[in-house]
Amino acid sequence: MSMRTVPLVFINLGGEMLYILDQRLRAHNTSEDHSDKGLWSENDRKRVMNDIVGTMFSKAFMDELLKPQQLYSHRTMKTVLTRLAHASIMRLNPASMDRLYELMVMAFKYQVFLCPRPKDLLLISYNHMDAIREFVKDTPVVVNQVDETHRKIIEAYSSLSEGQFQLLRQTLLIFFQDMHVRVSLFLKNQIQNPNGRFALTTSGPVPQGTDVPGLIRIFDCHGREVRRREFPSGGSYTSAIREGSFELRGNRVIRLGMNMYVCTHAEHTLEKSCSTLSTDDTPNPLAKEELNLLARLMGSMKAENKPRGESGFRINLFTTDEEEEEAGASGGAEESLYGVINIQAMQDEQAALELARIAGQFAEQEEKPEKLSGDKGEELLAMMDDL
């Protein structure tokens, strides 16, 4: 596994979280009595963005993330991102945070799947960082934090070989392999199957430095081309578009990693066409299964009754309070991330003893790495508490 995966996972998942929160904070909300009670102002939105981004790109925290280390588990990564989301006046309850994390992971998983070549993972990350920089453009101090982290990312990853980038991508795919959460926007655009797996297209531009498939060239022992043969490629491919910029600022060319909740570009991209999110009063049959996080973004929001000195806001990522309570009672994060299969085996005493012996060997081998992973997660959480 690659030891340089953690920074990219954190930046990309954090970027997706900021996209969702920004869209939610910008959404027009009206209370039942048509008053301003419970509404987010533009200053509230900017404060949330500045607080979260400032914590996310703090020097001490990013220096710790940039150290070579194994990729964290979903549990540890979600805990760190929960602390990050609560770095400002905003609050998410556990059930909403579970759904938010699933949405972030599925969006980034889709981007990794469609990544033209392993090195373009950097362009996806840079698209996220460019958007984050735009969120805090009115706060120079926070912009400088983002720029400094961006320079460190360029310095750390620009020297990696193609093989190292391939290993990094493979590590990400292992991290995502058990996540098959259905997302209504993906289902609507037919880029995700009902079982939660993505349907990848066989059309579009090929990766940079790659020829369009459909031609076989045969060479002799002296390296001279002697014959050509064409074959049906099974798709509609085009030549590679120009390479994106890997500098601090520039045109990244690919659209993967950009904010898919705000469609400001009309051109067709490597992704399916982005569709504008709108409020629809028609019941969605998938709403209770995956809570329609993308299409409806994301229910009602009310201000908590707190003293003025401790003013804060609570965001509900569900369509109704009843759905929130139902999700909270259904088992929480672990049940939502993984399905549980119960297997009833025959009561064979000898087989049971043999399985217990093998399980004990695995436990001994995994005891030390698991401890290290836990310590690392605790160090990061303690560091975020100090920020």
C-alpha positions as CSV (number, residue, x, y, z in Angstrom):
1,M,0.0,0.0,0.0
2,S,1.1,3.6,-0.6
3,M,2.2,5.5,2.4
4,R,1.3,8.9,0.8
5,T,-2.5,8.5,0.5
6,V,-3.7,10.2,3.7
7,P,-3.3,13.9,2.6
8,L,-5.1,13.4,-0.7
9,V,-8.0,11.5,1.0
10,F,-8.3,14.2,3.6
11,I,-8.2,17.1,1.1
12,N,-10.7,15.5,-1.3
13,L,-13.2,14.3,1.3
14,G,-12.9,17.7,3.0
15,G,-13.5,19.5,-0.3
16,E,-16.6,17.4,-0.9
17,M,-17.9,18.2,2.6
18,L,-17.4,21.9,2.0
19,Y,-19.3,21.7,-1.3
20,I,-22.3,20.1,0.5
21,L,-22.2,22.5,3.4
22,D,-21.9,25.5,1.2
23,Q,-24.8,24.4,-0.9
24,R,-26.9,23.8,2.2
25,L,-26.0,27.2,3.7
26,R,-26.8,29.0,0.5
27,A,-30.2,27.3,0.2
28,H,-33.2,29.5,0.8
29,N,-34.9,28.5,4.0
30,T,-38.1,30.1,5.3
31,S,-39.6,29.4,8.7
32,E,-43.2,28.5,9.1
33,D,-44.1,31.9,10.5
34,H,-42.1,33.6,7.6
35,S,-39.7,35.2,10.0
36,D,-35.9,35.3,9.9
37,K,-35.6,33.0,12.9
38,G,-33.4,30.0,12.1
39,L,-32.1,31.4,8.8
40,W,-28.5,31.5,7.8
41,S,-27.1,34.9,6.7
42,E,-24.3,35.4,4.3
43,N,-22.0,36.3,7.1
44,D,-22.9,33.0,8.9
45,R,-21.9,31.1,5.8
46,K,-18.6,32.9,5.4
47,R,-17.8,32.4,9.0
48,V,-18.5,28.6,8.8
49,M,-16.3,28.3,5.7
50,N,-13.5,30.4,7.2
51,D,-13.5,28.4,10.4
52,I,-13.5,25.0,8.8
53,V,-11.0,25.8,6.1
54,G,-8.7,27.5,8.7
55,T,-8.7,24.4,10.9
56,M,-8.4,22.1,7.9
57,F,-5.3,23.8,6.5
58,S,-3.6,24.7,9.8
59,K,0.2,24.2,9.5
60,A,0.6,21.8,12.4
61,F,-2.2,19.6,11.3
62,M,-1.2,19.4,7.6
63,D,2.5,18.8,8.6
64,E,1.3,15.7,10.5
65,L,-0.9,14.5,7.6
66,L,2.0,14.9,5.1
67,K,4.2,12.4,7.0
68,P,4.4,9.0,5.2
69,Q,1.9,6.8,7.0
70,Q,-0.7,4.1,6.3
71,L,-4.2,5.1,5.3
72,Y,-6.7,5.4,8.2
73,S,-9.8,3.3,8.6
74,H,-13.2,4.7,7.7
75,R,-14.0,5.0,11.4
76,T,-10.9,7.2,12.1
77,M,-11.3,9.3,9.0
78,K,-15.0,10.0,9.8
79,T,-14.1,11.0,13.3
80,V,-11.5,13.5,12.1
81,L,-13.9,14.9,9.6
82,T,-16.6,15.2,12.2
83,R,-14.3,17.3,14.4
84,L,-13.5,19.4,11.3
85,A,-17.2,20.0,10.5
86,H,-17.8,21.1,14.1
87,A,-14.9,23.6,14.1
88,S,-17.4,26.4,13.7
89,I,-20.8,27.4,14.9
90,M,-22.5,24.6,12.9
91,R,-23.5,21.3,14.4
92,L,-24.4,18.0,12.8
93,N,-26.0,15.2,14.7
94,P,-24.5,11.7,14.4
95,A,-27.1,10.4,11.9
96,S,-26.6,13.4,9.6
97,M,-22.8,13.1,9.8
98,D,-23.1,9.4,8.8
99,R,-25.0,10.3,5.7
100,L,-22.7,13.2,4.9
101,Y,-19.7,10.9,5.2
102,E,-21.2,8.4,2.8
103,L,-22.0,11.1,0.3
104,M,-18.4,12.5,0.5
105,V,-16.9,9.0,0.0
106,M,-19.1,8.0,-2.9
107,A,-18.4,11.3,-4.7
108,F,-14.6,10.9,-4.3
109,K,-14.9,7.2,-5.3
110,Y,-16.6,8.1,-8.5
111,Q,-13.8,10.6,-9.3
112,V,-11.1,8.0,-8.7
113,F,-12.9,5.6,-10.9
114,L,-13.1,8.1,-13.8
115,C,-9.6,9.4,-13.2
116,P,-8.0,9.2,-16.7
117,R,-4.5,8.2,-15.4
118,P,-3.2,7.8,-11.8
119,K,-1.2,11.0,-11.9
120,D,-4.4,13.0,-12.6
121,L,-5.4,12.3,-9.0
122,L,-3.4,15.4,-8.3
123,L,-5.5,17.4,-10.7
124,I,-8.7,16.2,-8.9
125,S,-7.1,17.3,-5.6
126,Y,-6.1,20.7,-7.1
127,N,-9.7,21.2,-8.3
128,H,-10.9,20.8,-4.8
129,M,-8.2,23.2,-3.4
130,D,-9.0,25.8,-6.1
131,A,-12.7,25.7,-5.0
132,I,-11.8,25.8,-1.3
133,R,-9.6,28.9,-2.0
134,E,-12.6,30.5,-3.7
135,F,-14.8,29.9,-0.6
136,V,-12.4,31.9,1.6
137,K,-11.2,34.5,-1.0
138,D,-12.3,37.4,1.2
139,T,-10.0,36.2,4.1
140,P,-6.3,36.6,3.1
141,V,-5.0,34.8,6.1
142,V,-7.0,31.6,5.3
143,V,-6.1,31.9,1.6
144,N,-2.4,31.9,2.6
145,Q,-2.9,28.8,4.6
146,V,-4.5,27.0,1.5
147,D,-1.7,28.3,-0.7
148,E,1.0,27.1,1.7
149,T,-0.6,23.6,1.9
150,H,-0.9,23.5,-1.9
151,R,2.8,24.2,-2.3
152,K,3.6,21.4,0.1
153,I,1.4,19.0,-1.9
154,I,3.2,20.0,-5.1
155,E,6.6,19.5,-3.5
156,A,5.6,16.1,-2.0
157,Y,3.9,14.6,-5.0
158,S,5.6,16.1,-8.1
159,S,8.5,13.8,-7.9
160,L,6.6,10.5,-7.7
161,S,6.9,8.0,-10.5
162,E,4.0,6.6,-12.5
163,G,4.3,3.4,-10.6
164,Q,4.0,5.2,-7.3
165,F,0.9,7.0,-8.5
166,Q,-0.6,3.7,-9.6
167,L,0.1,2.2,-6.2
168,L,-1.6,5.3,-4.7
169,R,-4.7,4.8,-6.8
170,Q,-4.8,1.1,-6.0
171,T,-4.7,2.0,-2.2
172,L,-7.6,4.4,-2.7
173,L,-9.6,1.7,-4.5
174,I,-9.0,-0.7,-1.7
175,F,-10.2,2.0,0.7
176,F,-13.5,2.4,-1.3
177,Q,-14.1,-1.2,-2.2
178,D,-16.8,-1.9,0.4
179,M,-18.7,1.3,-0.1
180,H,-21.7,0.9,-2.4
181,V,-24.1,3.6,-1.2
182,R,-26.8,4.6,-3.7
183,V,-26.9,8.3,-4.4
184,S,-30.0,9.7,-6.1
185,L,-28.1,12.1,-8.4
186,F,-25.9,9.3,-9.7
187,L,-28.9,7.1,-10.2
188,K,-30.8,9.8,-12.0
189,N,-27.8,10.4,-14.4
190,Q,-27.5,6.6,-14.9
191,I,-23.9,6.5,-13.7
192,Q,-24.7,4.3,-10.8
193,N,-26.6,1.0,-10.9
194,P,-29.4,0.1,-8.4
195,N,-26.9,-2.1,-6.5
196,G,-24.7,1.0,-5.8
197,R,-22.0,0.1,-8.3
198,F,-20.9,2.6,-10.9
199,A,-21.6,2.1,-14.6
200,L,-18.4,3.4,-16.3
201,T,-18.7,4.7,-19.9
202,T,-16.8,3.4,-22.8
203,S,-16.5,6.7,-24.6
204,G,-14.7,10.0,-24.3
205,P,-11.1,11.2,-24.5
206,V,-8.3,8.7,-23.7
207,P,-5.7,9.5,-21.0
208,Q,-2.8,11.8,-21.8
209,G,-0.1,10.0,-23.8
210,T,-2.4,7.2,-24.9
211,D,-3.5,6.3,-28.4
212,V,-7.2,5.9,-29.3
213,P,-7.9,2.1,-29.2
214,G,-8.8,0.3,-32.5
215,L,-5.4,-0.2,-34.2
216,I,-2.9,-3.1,-34.0
217,R,0.6,-2.4,-35.4
218,I,2.9,-5.4,-36.1
219,F,6.7,-5.0,-36.2
220,D,9.4,-7.2,-37.5
221,C,12.6,-8.2,-35.6
222,H,14.3,-5.0,-36.7
223,G,11.6,-2.8,-35.3
224,R,10.1,-1.8,-38.6
225,E,6.3,-1.7,-38.9
226,V,5.2,-4.3,-41.4
227,R,1.4,-4.5,-41.0
228,R,-1.6,-2.8,-39.4
229,R,-4.9,-4.2,-38.5
230,E,-8.0,-2.4,-37.2
231,F,-10.5,-3.8,-34.7
232,P,-13.7,-2.5,-33.1
233,S,-12.9,-0.8,-29.8
234,G,-16.4,-1.1,-28.4
235,G,-16.6,2.6,-27.6
236,S,-16.5,6.1,-29.0
237,Y,-13.1,7.4,-28.0
238,T,-11.4,10.6,-29.0
239,S,-7.8,11.8,-28.7
240,A,-6.5,13.1,-25.4
241,I,-7.2,16.7,-24.5
242,R,-4.4,18.9,-23.4
243,E,-2.7,18.2,-20.1
244,G,-3.9,20.1,-17.1
245,S,-1.8,22.4,-15.0
246,F,0.0,21.0,-12.0
247,E,1.1,24.4,-10.7
248,L,-0.3,26.4,-7.9
249,R,-2.9,28.1,-10.2
250,G,-3.9,27.2,-13.7
251,N,-6.4,25.4,-15.9
252,R,-6.7,21.8,-14.6
253,V,-8.6,20.8,-17.8
254,I,-10.5,17.9,-16.2
255,R,-13.7,18.6,-14.3
256,L,-13.4,15.8,-11.8
257,G,-13.2,17.3,-8.3
258,M,-15.2,20.4,-9.2
259,N,-18.4,21.3,-7.3
260,M,-21.1,19.2,-8.9
261,Y,-23.8,20.9,-6.9
262,V,-23.4,24.2,-8.8
263,C,-23.4,23.8,-12.6
264,T,-21.7,26.9,-14.0
265,H,-20.1,25.2,-17.0
266,A,-22.0,24.0,-20.0
267,E,-19.5,21.9,-21.8
268,H,-19.6,18.1,-21.7
269,T,-17.0,16.7,-19.4
270,L,-15.4,13.4,-18.6
271,E,-18.2,13.0,-16.1
272,K,-21.9,12.7,-17.0
273,S,-23.5,16.1,-17.5
274,C,-24.1,17.8,-14.2
275,S,-27.8,18.4,-13.5
276,T,-29.1,21.4,-11.5
277,L,-30.4,20.5,-8.1
278,S,-33.9,21.8,-7.4
279,T,-36.6,21.3,-4.9
280,D,-39.3,18.8,-6.0
281,D,-42.4,18.2,-4.0
282,T,-43.0,14.9,-5.8
283,P,-42.1,12.0,-3.4
284,N,-38.9,10.2,-4.3
285,P,-39.2,6.4,-3.9
286,L,-35.5,6.2,-2.9
287,A,-35.8,8.9,-0.3
288,K,-36.1,6.6,2.7
289,E,-33.3,4.3,1.6
290,E,-30.5,6.8,0.9
291,L,-32.2,9.9,2.1
292,N,-31.9,11.8,-1.2
293,L,-28.8,13.7,0.0
294,L,-27.8,15.0,-3.4
295,A,-31.1,15.7,-5.1
296,R,-32.8,17.6,-2.2
297,L,-29.9,18.7,-0.1
298,M,-31.0,18.1,2.8
299,G,-34.0,18.9,4.7
300,S,-34.9,21.6,7.2
301,M,-32.6,23.6,9.5
302,K,-33.3,25.5,12.6
303,A,-31.3,27.6,15.1
304,E,-30.7,26.1,18.5
305,N,-32.0,27.9,21.5
306,K,-28.6,28.7,23.1
307,P,-27.4,31.7,25.0
308,R,-26.1,34.6,22.9
309,G,-22.6,34.0,24.1
310,E,-22.7,30.4,22.8
311,S,-24.7,30.9,19.6
312,G,-24.6,28.0,17.2
313,F,-26.7,26.4,14.5
314,R,-27.8,22.9,13.8
315,I,-28.0,21.5,10.3
316,N,-30.3,18.5,9.7
317,L,-29.3,16.6,6.6
318,F,-32.6,14.8,6.4
319,T,-35.8,15.7,4.6
320,T,-37.9,15.6,7.8
321,D,-37.3,15.2,11.5
322,E,-39.1,11.8,11.4
323,E,-36.5,10.5,8.9
324,E,-33.7,11.8,11.1
325,E,-35.1,9.9,14.2
326,E,-35.7,6.8,12.1
327,A,-32.1,6.9,10.8
328,G,-30.7,7.5,14.3
329,A,-32.6,4.5,15.6
330,S,-31.6,2.2,12.7
331,G,-28.1,1.6,14.0
332,G,-25.8,4.5,13.2
333,A,-22.6,4.7,11.2
334,E,-21.3,1.2,11.1
335,E,-24.6,-0.3,9.9
336,S,-24.9,2.3,7.2
337,L,-21.4,1.7,5.9
338,Y,-21.4,-2.1,5.7
339,G,-24.2,-4.7,5.4
340,V,-24.1,-7.4,8.1
341,I,-24.4,-11.0,7.0
342,N,-25.2,-13.6,9.7
343,I,-23.9,-17.1,8.9
344,Q,-25.1,-20.1,10.9
345,A,-22.6,-23.0,10.7
346,M,-22.8,-26.6,11.8
347,Q,-21.6,-27.2,15.4
348,D,-18.4,-29.2,14.6
349,E,-16.2,-29.1,17.6
350,Q,-13.0,-30.0,15.8
351,A,-13.6,-27.4,13.1
352,A,-14.4,-24.8,15.7
353,L,-11.1,-25.4,17.5
354,E,-9.2,-25.1,14.3
355,L,-10.9,-21.9,13.3
356,A,-10.2,-20.5,16.8
357,R,-6.5,-21.3,16.5
358,I,-6.3,-19.6,13.0
359,A,-8.2,-16.5,14.3
360,G,-5.8,-16.3,17.2
361,Q,-2.9,-16.1,14.8
362,F,-4.5,-13.3,12.9
363,A,-5.2,-11.4,16.1
364,E,-1.6,-11.7,17.1
365,Q,-0.4,-10.4,13.7
366,E,-2.8,-7.5,13.6
367,E,-2.4,-6.4,17.3
368,K,0.6,-4.1,16.8
369,P,-0.5,-2.3,13.5
370,E,-4.0,-1.7,14.9
371,K,-2.5,-0.1,17.9
372,L,-0.4,2.2,15.8
373,S,-3.4,3.2,13.7
374,G,-5.4,4.0,16.8
375,D,-2.5,6.1,18.3
376,K,-2.2,8.1,15.1
377,G,-5.9,8.8,15.0
378,E,-5.8,9.9,18.6
379,E,-2.9,12.2,17.9
380,L,-4.7,13.9,15.1
381,L,-7.9,14.3,17.1
382,A,-5.9,15.8,20.0
383,M,-4.2,18.2,17.6
384,M,-7.5,19.4,16.2
385,D,-8.8,20.0,19.8
386,D,-5.8,22.3,20.3
387,L,-6.4,24.4,17.1
